[in-house]
Amino acid sequence: MKIGGLQRISLIDYPGLICAIVFLEGCNFRCPYCHNPELVDPCLFRASVKESDVLEFLETRKGKLDAVSITGGEPTIQTNLAAFIRKIRKMGLAVKMDTNGSHPHIIKNLLSENLLDYVAMDVKAPLEKYKEIVNAPVHVDTITESIHLILKSKIPCEFRTTIVQSQLDEGDIRQIAKLISGAKVYILQKFVPTKTLDNKFLKETSWTDERLQNIKMVLEKEIPSVVIR
């Protein structure tokens, strides 16, 4: 596993559970506003954390941690992801995975093995704007397939969109809401320009609180829980 970092405890990343967060290196998208550039740009990669060290740490936290959140980067591009998760599950820990949804076959395999307890998928844009927003080749059918797989899985899940003022408008968000029709939780993430893959986006902003609240009220007519984070 190409592990870029380990956060030993989080009270917020896995809803309702105390978890550790494992950050995996590498991503097939190049969203310019990405807030984890050190996990995306190989030139910024730091010394990797050994998988054995992560597993040894988790062993020492049995009874203290409830879960592990696996994020990135993009976890599904790692070739031995399933094997890594199996080792975590053997410790009795629940597993949450964050994904961009670009590899539905990996998501399908993980779900079929019951290796995931929670999935959070970032939906970047309406389908027609995907390539523009993620700044990389993408087959949009894979995005819709991943959404459908996650919704059909019946495990707890959430869908998320980062709101960057220059990238998305209210119409875009409404289209995304249609893509995830049937979802119980949709999170609108306020863009905070502390660090970005493209430094030009350090000058960007999110929507105003009023604008976010307005779209939240619109979306709540179709989605039970819309959260501004």
N, C-alpha and C positions, 0 to 999 in steps of 0.2 A: 504494500500500500504506500502511496505517496502522500504522507501525512505532513501538512504544513504547520499544524499547531494543535494544541489541546487546551481547552478551558476546563478546569477541574470541577467547577460547579456552576450551575445556572438555575435560577428559580423561575425563569420566564420563557426559556426557549421551548420547553415541552409543557404544554398546558396541563396544569394540575400535578406535575411530577417534578422531582428534583433530578437534574440530569447533568452529565458531563457533555461537552461539545467537542467533537473531533472534526477538524478542518482539513479537507482533502485538497491537494494541489491539482491544478489544471482545469481548464474549462474550454469548451468548444464554441462558446459565444464570446463576443468582445463588446459588451454593452459599455459605452464610453463613461457612463455614470456609475459603474460598478464600484462599490465601497470596499471591496476586498482585492485590490489590484495585485497584492503580493501573493495571491492564490491563483491568479489568472495569467499574468505576464511572466514567462519563464525567467526573464532578466531580473525579476524582483523576488524570485523564490529564495527562501532562507534555508538554513540547514534543516533537513527533514527530521521529523520525529520518528523513531523506530516503532514499528508496529508492536514489537514485543514489549517496549516500555509502556505503551498505552494499555495493553492488555494486563500487564503486571499492576499498573496503577488501578485499573478497574477491579482487579481481584482484591486489592486492599480496601476497596470502598463498598464491598458487599454489605448490604444492610443499611448503608448510608445513602447510596444513590438508588434511584428507581429506574433510571433510563439513560440512554445515550442518544444524543442528537448528532447525526452525520450530515455535514454540510460541506460547502466548498467555496470557490470552485464548483465543479459539477461532479457529484459522486458517481453517476452512472457511466462515466468514461473510464473508471478504474476497472482493470480486468479481473481482479480478485475480490470484488466488493462483496459478493455473496458469501464467500468463505470467511471474510472478516466479520460479517454480521452474524454468521453462525456461531463464531467463537464468543461474541458478545451475548447472544441469546442463551448460550449454555451456562452463563453466569446468572441467569434469571433476570436479566435487565431487558426492559422494553427498548425498542429502537424506533426512532423518528428519523426520516430522511427528507432533506430538502432537495428539490430537483428543478431543472428548467424544462423537463418534459420532452427533451429531444431524443431520448432513447426508450421508446415505449416497450420494446422487447425485453429490456432489462427490468423495467418496472413490472411487467407481466410476470417474469420469472420469479422475482422477489416476492410478489404477492401470491403466486401459486405455491410457493414454499412456506407461506405464512411467516416470512422473515421480517415483515414490517408491521408496526403497531400504529403508526401515524405517518402521514405523508403531507408535506407542504410543497405545493407547486407554484412557482413563479410564472405567471402569465404576463408576458412582457408588453403585448400590444394586440390590436386587432390583427387578424391573419394577414391582411394585405400590407400591413406596415412592419411585419416581423423582421424581415431582412434589414430594413432600414434601421430599426431600433437596436437589434442585437449586433449589427455590424459584422455579420458572418453568414455564410450559406446556411439555409435551413429549409427543410421540407415541412411545410405547415401541416401536412397530414399527420406528421408524427406528433405535433402539438395537440391536435384534436383527439388523436388516438389515446394519448396519455391522459388527457382530461377524462375521457370516457372510462378508461381502465380504473382510474382512481375513484371516480364516482360510483362505479359498479362494485368496487371492492368491499364496500360497507364498513371499512375501518375509518376511524376518525381522520379527517383531512381538512385542509384549508387551502385556499387559492389566494395569491398575493400579487399585487401590482405596485411597483414603485412609481410614484407620481413625480415626474420631472416636467416643469412648466413648458419647456420648449418642445417636448416630445409627444405629449398626449393632451387631448382635450376631452370635454364631457362626452361627446359623441363616441370617442374611442373607448371610454370606460363603459358606456352602455353596451357597446358591441362586445367587449370582453365579458360583461355580465351575461350576455346571451350565450357565449361560448361555454360558460360554466353553469348553464341552466341546470338546476337540481342541487347545486352546492348549498351547504348550510352555513358556511363561513367564507366571507370574502374580506380580505384585509387590504386596505389602502395605506401603503407605506409612504410617509412623508420623506421626500428626498432631503438628506442633510449633507451638504458639500464639505465634509471634513477631509476626505481623500477620495480620489477617483482614478479610474484607469486612464482617462483623458483629462489632463489638467485644465483644459478649457471649461470643463464642467464644474470646476470649483467656483465659477461665477454664476452657476445656475441656481435656481430656487425651486421649491415645491409650490403647490397652490396655496392660497391663503386658507386660513382655518374656516372662514365663511364659505368659500367655494367647496371645500372638502365636505363640510356639513351639508351643503345643498345637494351634492351628488349622493351622499350617504342616504339622505331621505328618499331620493328617487330610487336607489337600488334596493332599499329595504322593502319596497313593494313586492319584490320578487325573491330576495335572498333573506333568510331569517336573521342572520347576524352579519352586519357590515361594521367592521372595526377600523378606526383611524389610528394608525400606530406611528 
